Amino acid sequence: MKYLICANCQHPNVIKSEYQTFCESCGKKLQLTFAGWRQSHPMASFGEFRETVGVTMKPPRRNVVTAWINRQMQPQHRGKVIIFFTLLFICIAGAGTLFGKRAVYTLLYPKVPKSSLYATWHTATIGRQALEISTPLKLWVHDQALKPEEAAGVEYAKSYRNEDGGGIQIAVNLRSYKPQADNSLEAAVSAAHKALQDGGLVGDIQCKSVPVLISGLQGALEEGTYTYKGAIKLSFSNLVIVRGNSRWQIHINYRDDDPVGQDVAARILKSVKIK
């Protein structure tokens, strides 16, 4: 079927007769009529006019979803609809409880970009008991007040962190203890574990410890995983070194499913030197 579109109201008029002049909707004169077109095509027929000038209109697509909703809203189906949406709400609420936090923390804790392995790293010597370390992200002073039980035995404390982002968290803690304080390697490892568990943000810690030698000093390296805020599993490396009354701790964490994070962490730890 062919139509003439009214230039005034855009109404499609079915081409029925060679005498058709006015729009069926608004009554205005059509811009194209057979009589007017025939003046420039004197030998043409009405059929040629219809095929040449007429517009084919596509039938409107039926909205299947709207039609289904309209059917379901009929009185005989409303009870089923209420039950369906009630069950759907319960399922969504349950899924949000189980997976919502995980999805949020996965977005907030992206994987380490592979470019971190090839970009220029920052090498810094920090602290009064100097430690040299190379990192893909710059470390900034991040001092925090010590708990009273720890502060009583500490003469000097300094902490450094990278800013959020980059998919990896690097923390460097430097301590000088008073002569009467216990600064054995065992005490240092135990204190690192307690610091992880304090606040209830970390759970399900799984790790193994191996002895290491850094710049000729005894240390311990723990590597493993824990669950952060009950939502996302992180891998971590925790290096502790002691000398006399001095203690150095480097803690690194990243997503457990991130092989690039593992390579970056290993490279950071290999760069550590005690001056």
C-alpha positions in Angstrom: 0.0 0.0 0.0 1.2 3.5 -1.0 0.7 6.7 1.0 1.0 10.5 0.5 2.5 12.2 3.5 0.8 15.4 4.5 3.4 18.2 4.7 1.4 20.0 7.4 0.6 17.2 9.9 2.7 14.3 8.6 -0.4 12.1 8.4 -0.1 9.2 5.9 -3.0 9.3 3.4 -3.7 6.1 1.5 -3.5 6.8 -2.3 -7.1 5.8 -3.3 -8.0 8.1 -6.2 -6.5 10.3 -8.9 -8.8 13.1 -7.5 -7.3 13.0 -4.0 -6.4 16.6 -3.0 -6.8 17.1 0.7 -5.4 15.5 3.8 -7.8 13.1 5.6 -6.6 14.3 9.0 -6.1 18.1 8.9 -7.9 19.0 5.7 -5.0 20.9 4.3 -4.1 20.6 0.6 -1.6 17.9 -0.1 1.7 19.0 -1.5 1.7 16.2 -4.1 -1.4 15.4 -6.1 -1.9 13.4 -9.2 -3.2 16.5 -11.1 -0.1 18.5 -10.2 2.3 15.7 -10.9 0.6 15.0 -14.3 1.5 18.5 -15.5 5.2 17.4 -15.6 4.4 13.8 -16.6 1.6 14.2 -19.2 1.9 10.7 -20.5 2.0 8.9 -17.1 -0.9 7.0 -15.6 -2.3 7.1 -12.1 -0.7 3.7 -11.3 2.7 5.2 -12.2 2.0 8.2 -10.0 1.2 5.9 -7.1 4.3 3.8 -7.5 6.6 6.7 -8.1 5.4 9.3 -5.6 3.7 7.1 -3.0 5.5 6.1 0.2 5.5 2.6 1.6 4.8 2.5 5.4 6.3 -0.2 7.6 3.7 -1.6 10.0 4.5 -0.7 13.6 6.5 -3.4 15.4 4.5 -5.1 18.1 6.0 -4.6 21.5 6.0 -8.2 22.8 7.0 -7.1 26.4 4.2 -4.5 26.6 1.7 -7.0 25.2 2.7 -9.6 27.8 2.5 -7.1 30.6 -1.0 -6.0 29.5 -2.1 -9.6 29.5 -0.7 -10.3 32.9 -2.3 -7.3 34.4 -5.8 -8.6 33.6 -7.7 -9.5 36.8 -7.5 -13.3 36.3 -3.6 -13.1 36.2 -2.8 -10.6 39.0 -2.4 -13.1 41.7 0.3 -15.0 39.7 2.0 -11.7 39.0 2.2 -10.7 42.7 3.7 -14.1 43.6 6.2 -13.9 40.7 7.5 -10.5 41.7 7.6 -11.4 45.4 9.8 -14.4 44.6 11.9 -12.3 42.2 12.5 -9.6 44.9 13.6 -12.3 47.4 16.1 -13.8 44.9 17.5 -10.3 44.1 17.8 -9.4 47.8 19.6 -12.7 48.5 22.0 -12.3 45.5 22.8 -8.8 46.6 23.6 -10.0 50.1 25.9 -12.7 48.8 27.5 -11.0 45.9 26.9 -7.3 46.3 29.9 -6.6 48.6 32.1 -8.7 46.5 31.2 -6.9 43.3 31.8 -3.5 45.0 35.2 -4.4 46.3 36.2 -6.0 43.0 35.5 -2.6 41.4 37.3 -0.7 44.1 40.3 -3.1 44.0 41.2 -3.5 40.3 44.1 -5.7 39.1 47.5 -4.2 38.8 48.0 -3.0 35.2 50.7 -4.9 33.3 52.4 -1.5 32.5 53.5 -1.4 36.1 56.2 -3.9 35.2 57.7 -1.7 32.5 57.1 1.8 33.7 59.7 3.8 35.6 59.8 2.8 39.3 60.5 5.1 42.2 63.5 4.3 44.3 63.6 5.9 47.7 65.7 5.8 50.9 63.4 6.4 53.8 63.4 6.6 57.6 66.0 7.4 60.2 67.1 3.7 60.2 67.4 4.0 56.4 65.6 1.5 54.1 65.9 1.6 50.3 63.0 0.3 48.3 61.8 0.5 44.7 58.0 0.7 43.9 55.8 1.3 40.9 53.8 3.9 42.9 55.3 6.6 45.0 55.2 6.2 48.8 54.0 9.0 51.0 54.3 9.6 54.7 51.3 8.0 56.4 52.0 8.3 60.1 49.3 7.1 62.5 49.1 7.2 66.3 50.3 4.0 67.9 48.2 2.1 70.4 49.2 2.8 74.0 50.6 -0.7 74.6 52.9 -0.4 71.6 53.8 3.3 72.1 55.1 2.7 75.6 58.1 0.7 74.1 58.7 2.8 71.0 61.2 5.6 70.6 60.7 6.4 66.9 58.0 5.4 64.4 57.5 6.3 60.8 55.0 4.8 58.2 54.7 5.2 54.5 52.0 4.2 52.1 51.1 4.6 48.4 47.9 6.4 47.5 44.8 4.3 46.7 44.6 2.9 43.2 46.9 1.0 41.0 45.6 -2.4 42.3 48.2 -2.8 45.0 48.8 -1.5 48.5 52.3 -1.0 49.8 53.0 -0.2 53.4 56.4 0.4 55.0 56.6 0.7 58.8 59.8 1.7 60.6 60.2 1.4 64.4 63.0 2.0 66.9 62.3 0.4 70.3 63.5 1.2 73.8 66.2 -1.1 75.2 63.7 -2.9 77.5 61.3 -3.7 74.7 61.2 -7.2 73.1 62.3 -6.7 69.5 63.0 -10.3 68.6 62.1 -11.6 65.1 59.4 -13.8 66.7 57.9 -10.8 68.5 58.0 -8.7 65.3 56.2 -11.4 63.3 53.6 -11.8 66.0 53.0 -8.1 66.1 52.5 -8.0 62.3 49.8 -10.7 62.6 48.1 -8.9 65.4 48.1 -5.7 63.4 46.4 -7.5 60.5 43.6 -8.9 62.7 43.0 -5.7 64.7 39.8 -3.9 63.6 38.1 -7.1 62.2 38.7 -6.1 58.6 40.8 -9.2 57.8 39.8 -12.8 58.3 40.7 -16.4 57.2 44.4 -15.7 57.1 46.3 -18.5 55.3 50.1 -18.1 55.0 53.5 -19.7 55.4 56.7 -18.1 56.7 60.3 -18.6 55.5 63.5 -17.1 56.9 65.3 -14.5 54.7 68.5 -12.6 54.8 68.3 -8.9 53.8 71.5 -6.9 53.7 73.0 -9.4 56.1 70.2 -9.1 58.6 67.8 -11.8 59.7 64.2 -11.5 58.6 61.0 -13.5 58.0 58.8 -13.4 54.9 55.2 -14.4 55.2 53.2 -15.0 52.0 49.6 -16.1 51.8 46.0 -14.9 51.5 43.2 -13.4 53.6 39.7 -12.2 53.1 39.2 -8.4 53.3 36.0 -7.2 54.9 34.4 -10.6 54.2 34.1 -9.7 50.6 37.3 -10.1 48.5 40.3 -12.4 48.7 43.6 -10.8 48.7 47.1 -12.2 48.4 49.8 -10.6 50.7 53.5 -10.5 51.4 54.7 -9.4 54.8 58.5 -8.9 55.2 59.8 -8.3 58.7 63.5 -7.5 59.5 65.1 -6.7 62.9 68.5 -5.4 64.0 69.1 -4.5 67.6 66.3 -2.1 68.6 65.3 -1.4 65.0 62.5 -3.1 63.1 61.4 -2.8 59.4 58.2 -4.1 58.0 57.0 -4.1 54.4 53.4 -5.3 53.8 52.0 -5.6 50.2 48.6 -6.8 49.2 46.8 -7.3 45.9 43.9 -9.3 44.4 44.4 -13.1 44.8 43.5 -13.6 41.1 46.2 -11.1 39.9 49.4 -12.7 38.5 50.8 -9.2 37.7 50.3 -8.2 41.3 52.4 -11.2 42.4 55.2 -10.3 40.0 55.2 -6.6 41.2 55.2 -7.7 44.8 58.2 -10.0 44.3 60.1 -7.2 42.5 59.5 -4.8 45.3 60.7 -7.2 47.9 63.9 -8.0 45.9 64.7 -4.2 45.9 64.7 -3.9 49.7 68.1 -2.9 51.2 68.9 -1.8 54.8 71.5 0.9 54.9 
